[in-house]
C-alpha cells in the first residue's frame, strides 16, 4: 500500500514538472544570443534581421523578454507558436512583444530572415510621457496570430523609421539624443495604431464574423446559469472562446461598433435585466444575482448609468 502511494506521488510530481520560459533580461544579452554586434546603447537598439545568425538554442523553447520588441519581418521562414496552433508569416508582418510576454519560436532556416527589430528597455522610457502611454498601445498584448500585416507603402514607412532610428542610436550621444529617439519610437507606435485600424477595416468580413460569434456567446452566457455560477461575463472569457486576446477583441469591436468588449457586455447585461424587470416578478436583488452581480448596489449603479433610472423605477414605468 505504501509503495503504491509512493509511485503515485512520483508520477504526480512528474506530471506537475514545469519548465519556465527562457528569460532574456537585457538587450545586450539578446544581441549575444542573436550573434550580432554589441548594441551602441544598452537600453535601445535596432537589429537588422539579415545579420542574425544565432538563436538556434532558443528554437522550440518558450521565451520572455525584459524589454519591448517591435519587429518588421520579411521573407521570414518562421512559425510562431500560440498554444497548440502555429502561424506562418512571410512578408510584411509586424509583431509586438511586451516585457514578460511568453512566446514560442520555431524555424527551420534562420538564414532567410530579413527585416528589422527594435528593442526598447522600459528604463529608457522612464521620465518621458511615452512611458505612461505604453499601456494605450494595446497591440503589445495581442497574441501572435494577431500580427499586423502591412501594405507595401506602410512597410516602406516602417523601414524608413527603423533606418532613422538605427542611424540616430549609432550617433554620439548628446543632449537631444533621447528625445529624438523617443519621438521616432512614438511615431512608429502611432503609425502601428493607424495600420492596425486599417487592418480591422480591410478585414471587415472577418470582423463581422467575430462580432456575430461574440454576440452569440454573450447571449448564450446570459441565458444560462453561468452568471449565477461564475459571475458577470468577462472579456477574457469570450476572447478565449474566440481564440483571440482580450485587447485584440476589444479593439476589433471598437473599430466596428465604436464600443469595446466591456461596453458590449455591460449593454447586454442591462438589456437582459430590463427584460427580466418587465416580464418577471423577481425582485431587483434576485435579478441582480441572475445577471451576475454579487451585490445589488453595483447592479443598481450600472443600470442607472445606462438607463438613467433605477431598476425599480424602470419596472414601475410599466404599471
C-alpha positions as CSV (number, residue, x, y, z in Angstrom):
1,X,0.0,0.0,0.0
2,X,2.8,2.4,0.9
3,X,4.8,1.5,-2.2
4,X,1.7,2.2,-4.5
5,X,1.2,5.6,-2.8
6,X,4.9,6.4,-3.3
7,X,4.7,5.6,-7.0
8,X,1.6,7.7,-7.4
9,X,3.4,10.6,-5.7
10,X,6.3,10.3,-8.0
11,X,4.0,10.2,-11.1
12,X,2.1,13.3,-9.8
13,X,5.4,15.1,-9.3
14,X,6.5,14.2,-12.8
15,X,3.2,15.4,-14.3
16,X,3.5,18.7,-12.4
17,X,7.0,19.4,-13.6
18,X,7.1,22.8,-15.2
19,X,9.8,24.2,-17.4
20,X,9.9,28.0,-17.1
21,X,10.4,30.2,-20.2
22,X,13.9,31.3,-21.0
23,X,14.2,34.9,-19.9
24,X,16.3,37.3,-21.9
25,X,16.7,40.2,-19.4
26,X,18.8,42.7,-21.3
27,X,19.3,44.0,-24.9
28,X,23.0,43.2,-24.7
29,X,22.1,39.5,-23.9
30,X,19.7,39.5,-26.8
31,X,22.4,40.7,-29.1
32,X,24.7,37.9,-27.9
33,X,22.1,35.3,-28.5
34,X,21.4,36.6,-32.0
35,X,25.2,36.7,-32.7
36,X,25.1,40.3,-33.8
37,X,27.4,43.2,-32.8
38,X,27.1,44.8,-29.3
39,X,24.4,47.4,-29.1
40,X,25.5,51.1,-29.3
41,X,23.1,51.8,-26.4
42,X,22.3,49.4,-23.6
43,X,18.6,50.4,-23.5
44,X,17.6,50.8,-27.1
45,X,18.7,49.1,-30.3
46,X,17.8,48.3,-33.9
47,X,18.8,44.9,-35.3
48,X,18.8,44.0,-39.0
49,X,17.3,40.6,-39.1
50,X,19.5,39.6,-42.0
51,X,22.5,40.0,-39.7
52,X,21.1,37.4,-37.2
53,X,23.0,34.1,-37.2
54,X,22.3,32.9,-33.6
55,X,19.2,32.0,-31.6
56,X,19.4,28.3,-32.7
57,X,19.5,27.3,-29.0
58,X,16.1,29.0,-28.5
59,X,14.2,27.2,-31.2
60,X,11.4,25.2,-29.8
61,X,11.5,26.9,-26.4
62,X,9.3,29.4,-24.7
63,X,11.0,32.7,-24.1
64,X,10.3,36.1,-22.4
65,X,12.0,39.4,-22.8
66,X,12.9,42.1,-20.2
67,X,12.2,44.7,-22.8
68,X,9.7,45.7,-25.6
69,X,10.2,44.3,-29.1
70,X,8.8,45.7,-32.3
71,X,9.7,43.8,-35.4
72,X,9.1,44.0,-39.1
73,X,9.6,40.6,-40.5
74,X,10.1,39.9,-44.2
75,X,11.0,36.7,-46.1
76,X,10.9,35.1,-42.8
77,X,10.8,31.3,-42.6
78,X,9.3,31.4,-39.1
79,X,6.5,29.8,-37.2
80,X,5.3,31.5,-34.0
81,X,3.6,29.1,-31.6
82,X,0.5,30.1,-29.7
83,X,-0.9,27.3,-27.6
84,X,-1.1,24.3,-29.9
85,X,-1.5,26.4,-33.0
86,X,1.2,27.6,-35.4
87,X,1.0,30.7,-37.6
88,X,3.2,31.0,-40.7
89,X,4.5,34.5,-41.6
90,X,6.3,35.5,-44.7
91,X,6.4,39.2,-46.0
92,X,5.3,42.4,-44.5
93,X,4.4,41.3,-41.0
94,X,4.9,43.3,-37.7
95,X,4.8,41.8,-34.3
96,X,4.9,43.5,-30.9
97,X,6.1,41.8,-27.7
98,X,5.9,43.4,-24.2
99,X,8.2,42.5,-21.3
100,X,7.4,39.1,-19.8
101,X,5.0,38.1,-22.6
102,X,5.6,34.4,-23.3
103,X,6.2,33.4,-26.9
104,X,7.5,30.3,-28.6
105,X,9.5,30.3,-31.8
106,X,10.2,27.6,-34.4
107,X,12.2,27.9,-37.6
108,X,14.0,25.6,-40.0
109,X,16.1,28.2,-41.7
110,X,17.4,31.2,-39.8
111,X,19.4,32.4,-42.8
112,X,16.3,33.5,-44.7
113,X,15.4,36.2,-42.2
114,X,15.0,39.8,-43.3
115,X,13.6,43.0,-41.8
116,X,14.2,45.0,-38.6
117,X,13.8,44.5,-34.8
118,X,13.6,47.5,-32.4
119,X,14.4,46.6,-28.8
120,X,13.5,49.2,-26.1
121,X,14.1,48.6,-22.4
122,X,11.4,50.1,-20.1
123,X,14.1,52.1,-18.3
124,X,14.8,54.1,-21.5
125,X,11.2,55.4,-21.3
126,X,11.2,56.4,-17.7
127,X,10.7,60.1,-17.1
128,X,9.1,60.6,-20.5
129,X,5.4,60.9,-21.3
130,X,5.7,57.9,-23.6
131,X,6.3,55.7,-20.5
132,X,2.7,56.4,-19.3
133,X,1.3,56.0,-22.8
134,X,2.6,52.5,-23.4
135,X,-0.4,50.7,-21.9
136,X,-2.5,52.6,-24.5
137,X,-0.8,50.6,-27.3
138,X,-2.9,47.5,-26.8
139,X,-1.3,45.6,-29.6
140,X,1.6,44.7,-27.2
141,X,-1.0,42.4,-25.6
142,X,-2.2,40.8,-28.8
143,X,-1.4,37.2,-29.5
144,X,1.0,36.1,-32.2
145,X,-1.8,35.1,-34.6
146,X,-3.0,38.7,-34.5
147,X,0.1,40.1,-36.1
148,X,-0.1,43.3,-38.2
149,X,0.1,42.7,-42.0
150,X,1.4,45.9,-43.5
151,X,0.9,47.1,-47.1
152,X,3.8,48.0,-49.3
153,X,3.6,51.7,-48.6
154,X,3.2,51.0,-44.8
155,X,6.2,48.7,-45.0
156,X,8.3,51.4,-46.6
157,X,7.3,53.9,-43.9
158,X,8.3,51.4,-41.1
159,X,11.6,50.7,-42.8
160,X,12.3,54.4,-43.1
161,X,11.7,54.9,-39.4
162,X,13.8,51.9,-38.4
163,X,16.7,53.1,-40.5
164,X,16.4,56.6,-39.0
165,X,16.4,55.1,-35.5
166,X,19.4,52.9,-36.4
167,X,21.4,56.0,-37.5
168,X,20.4,58.1,-34.5
169,X,21.2,55.4,-32.0
170,X,24.6,54.9,-33.6
171,X,25.4,58.7,-33.4
172,X,27.4,60.1,-30.4
173,X,25.1,60.8,-27.5
174,X,24.2,64.5,-27.0
175,X,21.6,66.5,-25.0
176,X,19.0,65.8,-27.7
177,X,19.6,62.1,-28.4
178,X,17.0,60.6,-26.1
179,X,14.2,63.0,-27.1
180,X,14.9,62.4,-30.8
181,X,15.0,58.6,-30.4
182,X,11.8,58.6,-28.3
183,X,10.0,60.8,-30.8
184,X,10.8,58.2,-33.5
185,X,9.6,55.4,-31.3
186,X,6.3,57.1,-30.5
187,X,5.8,57.9,-34.2
188,X,6.3,54.2,-35.1
189,X,3.8,53.2,-32.4
190,X,1.2,55.8,-33.6
191,X,1.6,54.6,-37.2
192,X,1.2,51.0,-36.0
193,X,-2.1,52.0,-34.3
194,X,-3.2,53.5,-37.6
195,X,-2.1,50.4,-39.6
196,X,-4.0,48.1,-37.2
197,X,-7.2,50.2,-37.6
198,X,-6.8,49.9,-41.3
199,X,-6.4,46.1,-41.0
200,X,-9.6,45.9,-38.9
201,X,-11.4,47.8,-41.6
202,X,-10.0,45.9,-44.6
203,X,-10.8,42.6,-43.0
204,X,-14.3,43.7,-42.1
205,X,-15.8,40.4,-43.1
206,X,-13.7,38.6,-40.6
207,X,-14.5,41.3,-38.0
208,X,-18.2,40.9,-38.6
209,X,-17.9,37.1,-38.1
210,X,-16.1,37.8,-34.8
211,X,-18.8,40.3,-33.7
212,X,-21.5,37.8,-34.5
213,X,-19.8,35.0,-32.6
214,X,-19.2,37.3,-29.7
215,X,-22.8,38.3,-29.5
216,X,-24.0,34.7,-29.8
217,X,-21.7,33.6,-27.0
218,X,-22.8,36.6,-24.8
219,X,-26.4,35.9,-25.3
220,X,-26.0,32.2,-24.5
221,X,-24.0,33.1,-21.4
222,X,-26.7,35.4,-20.0
223,X,-29.5,32.9,-20.9
224,X,-27.7,30.2,-18.9
225,X,-26.9,29.6,-15.2
226,X,-23.3,30.9,-15.8
227,X,-23.9,34.4,-14.3
228,X,-25.1,32.8,-11.0
229,X,-22.2,30.3,-11.1
230,X,-19.3,32.4,-12.4
231,X,-20.5,36.0,-12.0
232,X,-20.5,38.7,-14.6
233,X,-19.2,37.7,-18.0
234,X,-15.6,38.8,-18.6
235,X,-13.9,39.9,-21.8
236,X,-11.2,37.2,-21.2
237,X,-13.9,34.5,-21.2
238,X,-15.2,35.4,-24.6
239,X,-11.8,36.2,-26.1
240,X,-10.6,32.7,-25.1
241,X,-13.7,31.2,-26.7
242,X,-13.0,33.1,-29.9
243,X,-9.2,32.3,-29.8
244,X,-8.3,35.9,-29.5
245,X,-6.5,38.1,-27.0
246,X,-8.7,40.3,-24.8
247,X,-7.2,43.5,-26.2
248,X,-7.5,42.4,-29.8
249,X,-11.1,41.5,-29.3
250,X,-11.9,44.9,-27.7
251,X,-10.0,46.9,-30.4
252,X,-11.7,44.9,-33.2
253,X,-15.2,45.5,-31.7
254,X,-14.4,49.2,-31.2
255,X,-13.3,49.6,-34.8
256,X,-16.6,48.0,-36.0
257,X,-19.1,49.5,-33.5
258,X,-17.4,52.3,-31.6
259,X,-17.7,50.3,-28.3
260,X,-15.2,47.9,-26.8
261,X,-15.9,44.4,-25.5
262,X,-16.5,45.6,-21.9
263,X,-19.1,48.1,-23.1
264,X,-20.8,45.5,-25.2
265,X,-21.0,43.2,-22.2
266,X,-22.4,45.9,-19.9
267,X,-25.0,46.8,-22.5
268,X,-26.1,43.2,-22.9
269,X,-26.3,42.7,-19.1
270,X,-28.5,45.8,-18.8
271,X,-30.8,44.6,-21.7
272,X,-31.2,41.2,-20.0
273,X,-32.0,42.9,-16.7
274,X,-34.6,45.1,-18.5
275,X,-36.2,42.0,-19.9
276,X,-36.4,40.4,-16.5
277,X,-37.8,43.5,-14.9
278,X,-40.5,43.8,-17.5
279,X,-41.5,40.1,-17.7
280,X,-41.0,38.5,-14.3
281,X,-41.9,39.1,-10.6
282,X,-38.3,38.6,-9.5
283,X,-37.0,41.2,-7.0
284,X,-34.3,43.6,-8.0
285,X,-31.8,41.7,-5.9
286,X,-32.8,38.4,-7.5
287,X,-32.4,39.9,-11.0
288,X,-29.0,41.4,-10.0
289,X,-27.8,37.9,-8.9
290,X,-29.3,36.3,-12.1
291,X,-27.3,38.5,-14.4
292,X,-24.1,38.0,-12.4
293,X,-23.8,40.6,-9.7
294,X,-22.8,39.7,-6.2
295,X,-24.1,43.0,-4.8
296,X,-27.4,44.7,-5.9
297,X,-25.8,48.1,-5.2
298,X,-23.3,47.6,-8.0
299,X,-26.1,46.4,-10.3
300,X,-28.3,49.5,-9.5
301,X,-25.3,51.8,-10.2
302,X,-24.6,50.3,-13.6
303,X,-28.3,50.1,-14.6
304,X,-28.9,53.8,-13.7
305,X,-25.8,54.9,-15.6
306,X,-27.1,53.2,-18.7
307,X,-30.9,53.7,-18.5
308,X,-30.9,56.9,-16.4
309,X,-33.5,55.5,-13.9
310,X,-33.2,52.9,-11.2
311,X,-34.3,49.3,-11.9
312,X,-37.3,49.8,-9.6
313,X,-38.3,53.0,-11.4
314,X,-37.9,51.2,-14.8
315,X,-40.3,48.4,-13.6
316,X,-42.8,50.9,-12.3
317,X,-42.9,52.6,-15.7
318,X,-44.8,49.5,-17.0
319,X,-47.5,49.9,-14.4
